Amino acid sequence: MTTTTDARRLLDEAADPKALRELSGEELDALAQQIRGFLIEKVSAVGGHLGPNLGVVELTLALHRIFDSPHDTLLFDIGHQAYVHKLLTGRVEDFGTLRQKDGLSGYPSRAESEHDVIENSHASTALAYADGLAKARQLSGEHDRAVVAVIGDGAMSGGMAWEALNNLGGAPERPVIVVLNDNERSYAPTIGGLADHLQQLRGQSDDHIDWLVKTGPRAGADEGTGGPLPVAQNLFELLGFAYFGPVDGHHRPSLEEAFRLARELERPVVVHAVTAKGRGYEPAESEPDDRMHTCGVLDPATGAPAKKASAPSWTSVFADEMCALGDEHKELVALTAAMPGPTGLAKFGERFPDRFFDVGIAEQHAVTSAAGLATGGLHPVVGVYATFLGRAFDQVLMDAALHRLPVTFVLDRAGITGPDGPSHHGMWDLTLLGAVPGMHVSAPRDAAQLRELLAEAVAYDGGPTALRFPKASAGEDIPALERIGPVDVLHRSGIADVLIVAAGPLAAPAIEAAEALQAQGIGVTVADPRWALPISPELTRLAARHQLVVTVEDNTRHGGLGAALTRALADTGNATPLRALGLPGRFISHGNRNDLLSQAGLDAEGITQAILRARAQEPFQPAKER
């Protein structure tokens, strides 16, 4: 009988996928148990995506036993379900550094391992990667290298996934294996016609899904593979795929047999594996909202957060204000792309269920559906992570803005997000939205301004608006000395030497920098434009009264507030020099939010030093490379 010590040994020895193929069934069961315990221990210490990875333990073991990575290519969509893959490919020792500065990424990382082929952490993309890889393998004659894409049922709702299925199913000569990890959820329960169809497919078997044990192997509509054929073709078969399933995603022998058969067919195949998110950890299994999709530091014994936040988050302030505005504005509706909780719209959905729409992981559809709602006389609010809005830029531009429709986009996780890394930093939204005619973008500096600016956006019917805030605590309110048009003056000292124009929550370090400069005899004004884009004439007139203008924003310096104010000053014939401070134009790795802002020169010390260099007419000094 395998002991706990043996199981720990198995985890250490399984760092090479080839070692898995030498283990007995009993050892593999012990290894699966050990992996779950290891994940609970390590993720609870640093935070991360716990629920999704507890659900794919047996699935990942089976993949690595049947397919020879990296000779065969394993793609994970999205990459937050790849923790077990990391453990089985040599990263056990480093797992305690997960999502920490200079530590392991929370997603696949090409820099970490040859087993990580794509670094995708935006959903619904892996099938398109698989299509391209299969074409490349066909052209190069590498017919012995399997291409396998693991995609969740939530991610399968995205438009890119359907575009890829259309291409994959229409190419029977290119063998791509699609592993549909069906746990009935993304963050929230999967919705729509696809979810209903998968439910019908799951209904073909009992609660302990094991189609191989009950019927013998089959391959959809193909003959000669044994076992009875289904009464009617399912959606995947109609698209040109062979179909295996439903398969019990926690019964490794069934998974292995399905993967073997899928490989032997040498054609596009869907293996439909049914799993349970949070499997083996009661606090995750019983968590009603997202099965601990993601968590902070917690007590592993209870699943409770290790400490409570000292101040409300920006997201929670937004959630409360949306409900208050919903009472005042009967025309207010809200949309989310499968993320009601993370974007703060869950409360609105509970309060006004008829005015709340979850469209699944489909940002493009969310934006154009919102445009349709606005065309119908309503005022939609689309809650979305800042980084994900880029996926729907064409719809923002051509469907909302072109028609001057009153759609409000609330961009959570704007600026530096911290441990989720380059794919999740919301550092391009000001650049993108600044190119949209008629778009007004606000950046609240505190909770009071979030409430005020959201109310202004909802009341505006002349075109699209956006409001951006970070993943952080809102902090204390910062009162204004005076308001000039839309612009709040937050600090004024001495003569008009320097004007600091600070976007959103960077107002706090800007004020701190102003006080440090004041101590050196430099007169500084700090202004919060409130509506960062477009530039207001009041802001340009204020800038003209100073000898130097410095903008501070948690957007890339290539575009955004600094670039827009530079153009506005030039257009008015104002020659006041401007120094734009912001995030560097490169992909920023994961780490602590405050540390990354400091590294980019966006803390009080960095702002102070940048102003001193600018006043001395020294060249701009970019943030240090990591």
Secondary structure as the mmCIF struct_conf table of DSSP 4:
data_model
#
loop_
_struct_conf.conf_type_id
_struct_conf.id
_struct_conf.beg_label_comp_id
_struct_conf.beg_label_asym_id
_struct_conf.beg_label_seq_id
_struct_conf.end_label_comp_id
_struct_conf.end_label_asym_id
_struct_conf.end_label_seq_id
HELX_RH_AL_P HELX_RH_AL_P1 THR A 4 GLU A 13
TURN_TY1_P TURN_TY1_P1 ALA A 14 ALA A 15
BEND BEND1 ASP A 16 ASP A 16
HELX_RH_AL_P HELX_RH_AL_P2 PRO A 17 LEU A 20
TURN_TY1_P TURN_TY1_P2 ARG A 21 GLU A 22
HELX_RH_AL_P HELX_RH_AL_P3 GLY A 25 VAL A 46
STRN STRN1 GLY A 48 GLY A 48
HELX_RH_AL_P HELX_RH_AL_P4 GLY A 51 LEU A 54
TURN_TY1_P TURN_TY1_P3 GLY A 55 VAL A 56
HELX_RH_AL_P HELX_RH_AL_P5 VAL A 57 ILE A 66
BEND BEND2 PHE A 67 PHE A 67
TURN_TY1_P TURN_TY1_P4 SER A 69 HIS A 71
BEND BEND3 ASP A 72 ASP A 72
STRN STRN2 THR A 73 ASP A 77
BEND BEND4 ILE A 78 ILE A 78
HELX_RH_3T_P HELX_RH_3T_P1 GLY A 79 GLN A 81
HELX_RH_AL_P HELX_RH_AL_P6 TYR A 83 LEU A 87
TURN_TY1_P TURN_TY1_P5 LEU A 88 GLY A 90
BEND BEND5 VAL A 92 VAL A 92
TURN_TY1_P TURN_TY1_P6 GLU A 93 ASP A 94
HELX_RH_3T_P HELX_RH_3T_P2 PHE A 95 THR A 97
TURN_TY1_P TURN_TY1_P7 LEU A 98 ARG A 99
BEND BEND6 GLN A 100 GLN A 100
TURN_TY1_P TURN_TY1_P8 LYS A 101 ASP A 102
BEND BEND7 GLY A 103 GLY A 103
BEND BEND8 GLY A 106 TYR A 107
TURN_TY1_P TURN_TY1_P9 ARG A 110 GLU A 112
TURN_TY1_P TURN_TY1_P10 GLU A 114 HIS A 115
BEND BEND9 HIS A 122 HIS A 122
TURN_TY1_P TURN_TY1_P11 ALA A 123 SER A 124
HELX_RH_AL_P HELX_RH_AL_P7 ALA A 126 SER A 140
TURN_TY1_P TURN_TY1_P12 GLY A 141 GLY A 141
TURN_TY1_P TURN_TY1_P13 HIS A 143 ASP A 144
STRN STRN3 VAL A 147 GLY A 152
TURN_TY1_P TURN_TY1_P14 ASP A 153 GLY A 154
HELX_RH_3T_P HELX_RH_3T_P3 ALA A 155 SER A 157
BEND BEND10 GLY A 158 GLY A 158
HELX_RH_AL_P HELX_RH_AL_P8 GLY A 159 GLY A 169
TURN_TY1_P TURN_TY1_P15 GLY A 170 GLY A 170
TURN_TY1_P TURN_TY1_P16 PRO A 172 GLU A 173
BEND BEND11 ARG A 174 ARG A 174
STRN STRN4 VAL A 176 ASP A 182
BEND BEND12 GLU A 184 GLU A 184
STRN STRN5 ARG A 185 ARG A 185
BEND BEND13 SER A 186 ALA A 188
STRN STRN6 PRO A 189 PRO A 189
HELX_LH_PP_P HELX_LH_PP_P1 THR A 190 THR A 190
BEND BEND14 GLY A 192 GLY A 192
HELX_RH_AL_P HELX_RH_AL_P9 GLY A 193 ARG A 202
TURN_TY1_P TURN_TY1_P17 GLY A 203 GLN A 204
BEND BEND15 SER A 205 SER A 205
BEND BEND16 ASP A 207 HIS A 208
HELX_RH_AL_P HELX_RH_AL_P10 TRP A 211 THR A 215
TURN_TY1_P TURN_TY1_P18 GLY A 220 ALA A 221
BEND BEND17 GLU A 223 THR A 225
BEND BEND18 GLY A 227 GLY A 227
HELX_LH_PP_P HELX_LH_PP_P2 PRO A 228 PRO A 230
BEND BEND19 VAL A 231 ALA A 232
HELX_RH_AL_P HELX_RH_AL_P11 LEU A 235 LEU A 238
TURN_TY1_P TURN_TY1_P19 LEU A 239 GLY A 240
STRN STRN7 ALA A 242 ASP A 248
TURN_TY1_P TURN_TY1_P20 GLY A 249 HIS A 250
HELX_RH_AL_P HELX_RH_AL_P12 ARG A 252 LEU A 265
BEND BEND20 ARG A 267 ARG A 267
STRN STRN8 VAL A 269 VAL A 274
TURN_TY1_P TURN_TY1_P21 LYS A 277 GLY A 280
HELX_RH_AL_P HELX_RH_AL_P13 GLU A 282 GLU A 285
TURN_TY1_P TURN_TY1_P22 SER A 286 SER A 286
TURN_TY1_P TURN_TY1_P23 PRO A 288 ASP A 290
BEND BEND21 ARG A 291 THR A 294
STRN STRN9 CYS A 295 CYS A 295
BEND BEND22 VAL A 297 VAL A 297
STRN STRN10 LEU A 298 LEU A 298
TURN_TY1_P TURN_TY1_P24 PRO A 300 THR A 302
STRN STRN11 PRO A 305 PRO A 305
BEND BEND23 ALA A 306 LYS A 307
BEND BEND24 SER A 310 ALA A 311
STRN STRN12 SER A 313 SER A 313
HELX_RH_AL_P HELX_RH_AL_P14 TRP A 314 GLU A 328
TURN_TY1_P TURN_TY1_P25 LYS A 330 GLU A 331
STRN STRN13 LEU A 332 THR A 336
BEND BEND25 ALA A 337 ALA A 338
TURN_TY1_P TURN_TY1_P26 PRO A 340 GLY A 344
HELX_RH_AL_P HELX_RH_AL_P15 ALA A 346 ARG A 351
HELX_RH_3T_P HELX_RH_3T_P4 PRO A 353 ARG A 355
STRN STRN14 PHE A 356 ASP A 358
BEND BEND26 ILE A 361 ILE A 361
HELX_RH_AL_P HELX_RH_AL_P16 GLU A 363 THR A 375
TURN_TY1_P TURN_TY1_P27 GLY A 376 GLY A 377
STRN STRN15 HIS A 379 TYR A 385
HELX_RH_AL_P HELX_RH_AL_P17 ALA A 386 LEU A 389
HELX_RH_3T_P HELX_RH_3T_P5 GLY A 390 ALA A 392
HELX_RH_AL_P HELX_RH_AL_P18 PHE A 393 GLN A 395
HELX_RH_PI_P HELX_RH_PI_P1 VAL A 396 ALA A 401
TURN_TY1_P TURN_TY1_P28 LEU A 402 ARG A 404
STRN STRN16 THR A 408 ASP A 412
TURN_TY1_P TURN_TY1_P29 ARG A 413 ARG A 413
STRN STRN17 ALA A 414 GLY A 415
TURN_TY1_P TURN_TY1_P30 PRO A 419 ASP A 420
TURN_TY1_P TURN_TY1_P31 PRO A 422 HIS A 424
STRN STRN18 GLY A 426 GLY A 426
BEND BEND27 TRP A 428 TRP A 428
HELX_RH_AL_P HELX_RH_AL_P19 ASP A 429 LEU A 433
TURN_TY1_P TURN_TY1_P32 GLY A 434 ALA A 435
BEND BEND28 VAL A 436 VAL A 436
TURN_TY1_P TURN_TY1_P33 PRO A 437 GLY A 438
STRN STRN19 HIS A 440 SER A 442
BEND BEND29 ARG A 445 ASP A 446
HELX_RH_AL_P HELX_RH_AL_P20 ALA A 447 ALA A 459
BEND BEND30 GLY A 462 GLY A 463
STRN STRN20 THR A 465 ARG A 468
BEND BEND31 LYS A 471 ALA A 472
STRN STRN21 SER A 473 SER A 473
BEND BEND32 LEU A 481 LEU A 481
STRN STRN22 GLU A 482 ILE A 484
TURN_TY1_P TURN_TY1_P34 GLY A 485 PRO A 486
STRN STRN23 VAL A 487 SER A 493
BEND BEND33 GLY A 494 ALA A 496
STRN STRN24 VAL A 498 ALA A 502
HELX_RH_3T_P HELX_RH_3T_P6 GLY A 504 LEU A 506
HELX_RH_AL_P HELX_RH_AL_P21 ALA A 507 GLN A 518
TURN_TY1_P TURN_TY1_P35 ALA A 519 GLY A 521
STRN STRN25 VAL A 524 ASP A 528
BEND BEND34 ARG A 530 ARG A 530
STRN STRN26 TRP A 531 LEU A 533
BEND BEND35 PRO A 534 PRO A 534
HELX_LH_PP_P HELX_LH_PP_P3 ILE A 535 SER A 536
HELX_RH_AL_P HELX_RH_AL_P22 PRO A 537 ALA A 544
TURN_TY1_P TURN_TY1_P36 ARG A 545 ARG A 545
BEND BEND36 HIS A 546 GLN A 547
STRN STRN27 LEU A 548 THR A 556
BEND BEND37 ARG A 557 GLY A 560
HELX_RH_AL_P HELX_RH_AL_P23 LEU A 561 ASP A 571
TURN_TY1_P TURN_TY1_P37 THR A 572 GLY A 573
STRN STRN28 LEU A 578 LEU A 583
BEND BEND38 GLY A 585 ARG A 586
HELX_RH_AL_P HELX_RH_AL_P24 ARG A 593 GLN A 599
TURN_TY1_P TURN_TY1_P38 ALA A 600 GLY A 601
BEND BEND39 ASP A 603 ASP A 603
HELX_RH_AL_P HELX_RH_AL_P25 ALA A 604 ARG A 615
TURN_TY1_P TURN_TY1_P39 ALA A 616 GLN A 617
HELX_LH_PP_P HELX_LH_PP_P4 GLU A 618 PHE A 620
HELX_LH_PP_P HELX_LH_PP_P5 PRO A 622 GLU A 625
#
